[in-house]
Amino acid sequence: MKIGACMGMGGAQNIMVLKNIGYEYVETGLWEAYSADDAKKDEYLNALAKAGLKCEASAYAFPGVYNPAGKQTAEDIKIALEKFYDVISKTRYMENEILVVGAGGVRNYPVDQGYDINNVYDQLAQICAEVISPVCAEFGLTAALEGLQKRESPTFNLTEQAVMTAKKSGKDNIKVMTDYFHIFIENEDMTKFSTFGDYIVHAHIANPVGRVMPCENDGADYTAFFGELKKAGYNARCSVEAGIQGEYEPTMAAAFKEMKKYKEMFE
């Protein structure tokens, strides 16, 4: 399993730091990549090339024009498709393989207006099939639906809900990612991972207390998380996605040292 780090394009000076520590890839959001000017793009890409690292995964918040509650018109889906295509086509210079579909209008709905949650998930599966899947297929991407805590989203709070929607979409390139921070907050039953087959294609991790970088003896049960991922047959990537407590380099070094213990479980 590869260990990577989430970072912004403005942190290009830290890419060699990450490489020297031992990180094997970086993860950077496409919303930043979409609006970056040429100078920022060049600085980021040159730093990656010099370090011999790649941006293997990127996250994108789906266009908010699409609301997954109520009747959707063909025009609604057409506009969402155009906006989504625009972002993905203009950020392929990132060369990411995984597209994390995080928060945004596509997955949220007004929870106080009596919508049937089953219908909401049906519509989410529809947008995965009719918008996300074909665009990802054209550009060689695998989409990973991200589970978030209820405070951030009323849908995909559990990995199993994301898996259910991916299955409903009927598309091979609609998969899921799992995030230890959100799993901890939602008290999710991780023993279900082994029933998800190959649907889990990406993972994030943070110390759930304070949402900071993991480190030795920080009180979090990372062993359980990685143990269940291993049972599920997972052996792809895990990105540290958390706040920096203290100086950047020693914090990231401590996080990698802790994650390396679990990486070895998969070797």
Solvent accessible surface area in square Angstrom, and as a share of the most:
residue,aa,sasa,rsa
1,M,17,0.08
2,K,81,0.34
3,I,0,0.00
4,G,0,0.00
5,A,0,0.00
6,C,33,0.19
7,M,25,0.11
8,G,35,0.34
9,M,1,0.00
10,G,52,0.50
11,G,14,0.13
12,A,5,0.04
13,Q,126,0.56
14,N,31,0.16
15,I,0,0.00
16,M,67,0.30
17,V,36,0.21
18,L,0,0.00
19,K,86,0.36
20,N,116,0.59
21,I,35,0.18
22,G,28,0.27
23,Y,3,0.01
24,E,58,0.26
25,Y,0,0.00
26,V,0,0.00
27,E,7,0.03
28,T,1,0.01
29,G,13,0.12
30,L,1,0.00
31,W,144,0.50
32,E,41,0.18
33,A,0,0.00
34,Y,89,0.34
35,S,90,0.58
36,A,13,0.10
37,D,90,0.46
38,D,103,0.53
39,A,75,0.58
40,K,68,0.29
41,K,50,0.21
42,D,78,0.40
43,E,97,0.43
44,Y,0,0.00
45,L,57,0.28
46,N,99,0.51
47,A,22,0.17
48,L,11,0.05
49,A,81,0.63
50,K,167,0.71
51,A,6,0.05
52,G,59,0.56
53,L,12,0.06
54,K,94,0.40
55,C,1,0.01
56,E,10,0.04
57,A,0,0.00
58,S,0,0.00
59,A,17,0.13
60,Y,24,0.09
61,A,44,0.34
62,F,3,0.01
63,P,12,0.07
64,G,56,0.54
65,V,64,0.37
66,Y,0,0.00
67,N,69,0.35
68,P,0,0.00
69,A,9,0.07
70,G,32,0.31
71,K,189,0.80
72,Q,34,0.15
73,T,68,0.40
74,A,88,0.68
75,E,95,0.42
76,D,42,0.22
77,I,21,0.11
78,K,104,0.44
79,I,55,0.28
80,A,0,0.00
81,L,62,0.31
82,E,91,0.41
83,K,99,0.42
84,F,1,0.00
85,Y,83,0.32
86,D,42,0.22
87,V,12,0.07
88,I,1,0.00
89,S,40,0.25
90,K,121,0.51
91,T,1,0.00
92,R,59,0.22
93,Y,57,0.22
94,M,4,0.02
95,E,103,0.46
96,N,1,0.01
97,E,76,0.34
98,I,11,0.05
99,L,0,0.00
100,V,0,0.00
101,V,5,0.03
102,G,6,0.06
103,A,43,0.33
104,G,19,0.18
105,G,22,0.21
106,V,5,0.03
107,R,2,0.01
108,N,49,0.25
109,Y,32,0.12
110,P,39,0.24
111,V,102,0.59
112,D,121,0.63
113,Q,117,0.52
114,G,74,0.71
115,Y,79,0.30
116,D,70,0.36
117,I,68,0.35
118,N,96,0.49
119,N,84,0.43
120,V,1,0.01
121,Y,11,0.04
122,D,70,0.36
123,Q,28,0.12
124,L,2,0.01
125,A,7,0.05
126,Q,65,0.29
127,I,1,0.01
128,C,3,0.02
129,A,21,0.16
130,E,84,0.38
131,V,0,0.00
132,I,1,0.01
133,S,7,0.04
134,P,59,0.37
135,V,4,0.02
136,C,0,0.00
137,A,67,0.52
138,E,108,0.48
139,F,47,0.20
140,G,64,0.61
141,L,6,0.03
142,T,36,0.21
143,A,0,0.00
144,A,0,0.00
145,L,1,0.01
146,E,15,0.07
147,G,8,0.08
148,L,8,0.04
149,Q,7,0.03
150,K,134,0.57
151,R,192,0.70
152,E,67,0.30
153,S,2,0.01
154,P,39,0.24
155,T,0,0.00
156,F,7,0.03
157,N,9,0.04
158,L,43,0.21
159,T,3,0.02
160,E,57,0.25
161,Q,48,0.21
162,A,0,0.00
163,V,5,0.03
164,M,73,0.33
165,T,0,0.00
166,A,1,0.01
167,K,107,0.45
168,K,99,0.42
169,S,10,0.06
170,G,64,0.62
171,K,86,0.36
172,D,130,0.67
173,N,27,0.14
174,I,0,0.00
175,K,30,0.13
176,V,0,0.00
177,M,0,0.00
178,T,2,0.01
179,D,5,0.02
180,Y,8,0.03
181,F,13,0.05
182,H,3,0.01
183,I,7,0.04
184,F,108,0.45
185,I,65,0.33
186,E,33,0.15
187,N,134,0.69
188,E,21,0.09
189,D,71,0.37
190,M,31,0.14
191,T,85,0.49
192,K,81,0.34
193,F,0,0.00
194,S,58,0.37
195,T,98,0.57
196,F,15,0.06
197,G,47,0.45
198,D,104,0.54
199,Y,47,0.18
200,I,10,0.05
201,V,26,0.15
202,H,0,0.00
203,A,0,0.00
204,H,4,0.02
205,I,1,0.00
206,A,1,0.01
207,N,11,0.05
208,P,10,0.06
209,V,111,0.64
210,G,62,0.59
211,R,79,0.29
212,V,39,0.23
213,M,5,0.02
214,P,0,0.00
215,C,41,0.25
216,E,90,0.40
217,N,142,0.73
218,D,33,0.17
219,G,80,0.77
220,A,24,0.19
221,D,82,0.43
222,Y,2,0.01
223,T,78,0.46
224,A,36,0.28
225,F,0,0.00
226,F,0,0.00
227,G,18,0.17
228,E,20,0.09
229,L,0,0.00
230,K,104,0.44
231,K,140,0.59
232,A,16,0.12
233,G,65,0.63
234,Y,11,0.04
235,N,88,0.45
236,A,34,0.26
237,R,30,0.11
238,C,1,0.00
239,S,0,0.00
240,V,0,0.00
241,E,54,0.24
242,A,27,0.21
243,G,36,0.35
244,I,70,0.36
245,Q,75,0.33
246,G,66,0.64
247,E,130,0.58
248,Y,56,0.21
249,E,99,0.44
250,P,79,0.50
251,T,11,0.06
252,M,1,0.01
253,A,40,0.31
254,A,39,0.30
255,A,0,0.00
256,F,23,0.10
257,K,129,0.55
258,E,9,0.04
259,M,0,0.00
260,K,98,0.42
261,K,87,0.37
262,Y,23,0.09
263,K,33,0.14
264,E,95,0.43
265,M,56,0.25
266,F,23,0.10
267,E,147,0.66
